[in-house]
Amino acid sequence: MLDLAKLVSKSGTETTVCFDPAFFQALAKNASIDACIVSTEDGFSPLGSSRNFFALDLGIPEEEIRELANWNQSRNERVTLVALRSRRQESLLKGIVLAPGEGSKSYEHLPDGHGPPNRSFYYNVTYEAIAFACTVWRARKLAVSHLSWSGCFHQDIATTQAEALGHFCDAHPSDTPASFTFCGCCIELKHFAGIQQLGFDRGMTAHRPIRLDTEETESATLIHLDWSHDVGVDDASD
């Protein structure tokens, strides 16, 4: 695991931003992570390679994970996080958040869904996934896979996700994670060039809450995101 940066919040809490090409199972087994944000893209992907491990560790049937991921990827038109909490007391992970990405149906409906990475989408999806895992599950070691198409990860996505992490830590010092790890395939060191620059303007921006509609089902917590009249990042002086 490679440490990329030390993120210091306004209150002085610290979060180490890391990179590891390993997948979720290896990181969980060496206690490097306790919760995952994973793209709903299945098949030859981080989810596809980890689904059996998730099922065994969390005590959730593999077919249930597959169906929820496929629904969020291909049929759900709303930007939604599917939070699956562990059903086993002795599990390595507290839970996983199945997050939409560039290949999801909800991304297609964004005004600029076919252009460069949509900053508001990646910011808000990441912020709310972190917020749920850290405040509800009390997770402290998070990992995220690429939320882009396979092979299409972009520096702007990593920078925006680190910015969301920084704003969460500023707003919730008691829930600050100890580490945040970019992991798995399609992410390379070159994608992290922008993260080193985030410290220069700390304090100039802050998070602006968006509309959330939380729905509890028998198998998962669905968190629907709506920023149609909001912006995820705001000038702190306003």
N, C-alpha and C positions, 0 to 999 in steps of 0.2 A: 504494500500500500504506500502511495506517495502523498505526502502532505503538500497541498498546493498553496494554501494561505491560512492565516489565522485571522478569523473575523472577530473583531472586538465590538460589542454593542455599546450603545450610549451609556448603559449602566455599568459597563466594565466586564460583563460576562463574555466568555470566549467560546467560539465554535471552530473546530478545525475542519477545513474543507479539503477533501481527499479525492484521490483517483485510484481505482483498482480495476484492472481488466477482468478480474475474476467475477463469477456470477454469484447470485444471492446465497446459494447453499454453502459455498466455501466460506463466505464472509460470516454467515450466521454460525457456522460450526466453530470458528475461531473467536467468536464473541465480538466481532468487529461491528456488527449491526444488530438492532433489535426490532426494526420495522422497515418496510420497503414501500417505495412508490414505483409501481411497475406499469409499463405501457400495456394497454389492452390488446396490442397486436400479438396474435398467436402464431403458431407454426415455428419456423426457424427464427427464433427471437428469444430475448431474455425470459419472457413468460413461458414460451414453449419449452425451453430447456429447464425451467424451474418449477413447472406446474406440479409435477409429481412430488417434489420436495415440499412445496407449499401444502399440498393435500395431507401428506404424512405428518408434517410438523404442526400444522394448525388444526388438524382433525376435521377438515372440510373435504367432502368428496371432490375428487378431481373434476368430475363432470359438472359439478356445480360451479366451480371456478371457471371452467371453460365456457359454460353457458352465459354467465354474468359478463365475462370478458367479451364474448362475441356480441352480446346485446349492446354493450356500451361502445363497441367498435363499429358495428355495422348497422344497427337498427335505431339506436337512441339519437334523436336529433338535438337533445339538450346537452350542454356541457356538464357532465356529471362525474363525480368521484364515487367509486364503489368501494366502501370500506368494509373489509372482512376481518373481524376480530378473531383471535385464536380461540378455539373451543377446547384446547388441551392445557391443563394447568402447568405441565412440564415442557411446553413448547419453547423453542429457541427465540421465536419471533412473537411479538405482541399482536401483530397483524400485518396485513398488506392493503395498500390502497391501489385499486385498479384505476389508472388515470387515462383519460383520452389523450390522443396526440394528433400529429399531422395527418395520419391515415384514418382518423375516426370520422364518422358521419357528421358529428357536431362541428368539426373543424371545417368541413366543406361549406357549411352555411354561414361562416363568417364573411364579412364584406370583402376582406382581402385574403380569403382562404387559399388562394392559388398563387400568392406572391411570396415574398420573403417571410421568414418565421414571424408569426403574429405575436408581438410582444405582450399585449394584454392577455392573450390566451395563456401563454406559457407562464407569465407572472402570476396570474390569478389561480390557475390550476396548481402550481407549485406552492404558493402561499397557503392556500386552503388545505392542501394535503399535509403540509408540515404542521399547520395549526391543529388539524384533527389528530394526527398521530401523537403530537407532543402534549396537547391539553387533555385529550380524552383517554388515550392509551398510556400516557406518561412515558412515551418512547424518548430515548436520549441518544440513540445512535442510528441515524437514518441513512438509507441508501436509495438512489434513484437510477433507473435505467434510462436509455435514450427514449424520448417521447416523440421522436421524429420517425419518418419512414426509415427502414433499415438502410444503413449506408449513407444517410442524408443528415446526420447530426450537424449542427451549425454553431459556430462560436457565439452568436447572439443568444441562442437558447441557454447555453451554460451561464453566460453573463447575467441574463434575466433571471434565471433560477437562483443564482447566488445573491442577486439583489433582493429577491423575495425572501430568501433566508435571512438576510441582514435586517430587513424591515420587521420580520417576525420577531427576531431576537431583541430588537429595539423596543417593540411593543409588549413583549412577554418575557421579561428577564427571568422570572422564576421557572419558566418552561423551556428555556434555551437548551437546544440539544448540544451534547458534547462534540458530536461530529456529524458531518454530512458528506456522504461518499457518492461520487459519480462512478458507476460500475458497469461492467459487461462490455458487450461488443459495440462497435460503431462510434465509440467515443475515443478520441486521441488527444495527446498532450497539446497539440496545436489549438484545440478548441477552448483552451483555458486562458488564452492571452488576455482577454478582457477582464478576467476576475481580479488580476493584480491591480487594476486601476480603480476598483470600487472604493478603496479606502480614502481616496483623495477628496471625495465630495460627501463624506459621511456627515449627516446632520442637515443636508440640503434638501432631502426628500423624505417622505414618510408614507406609510400605507394609508390608503383611504378604503374603508370597508365597502364591500359590494353586497348585493342582495344574495342571500342564501336560502334555499328551501330544502330542509332536511326531512327525509322520508325513511322511516324504519320499516323494514320488511322482515320476514322470518329468517332470512339468511344474511342480510347485509344492511348497512346504513348507506343510503343514497343521498349525496350532497349535491344538489343542483345549483350551479353558479349562474348569476346573471349580472353582468356589468354594462348592460345596454345604456344605462343612464349614469354610469359611474366610470371612474378611471382607477386602476389599481395602484398607481403611483401618483402622488400629489406633491406640489411644492409645499414644504413644511412651513413656509412663511405665510401661507394663505390662512 
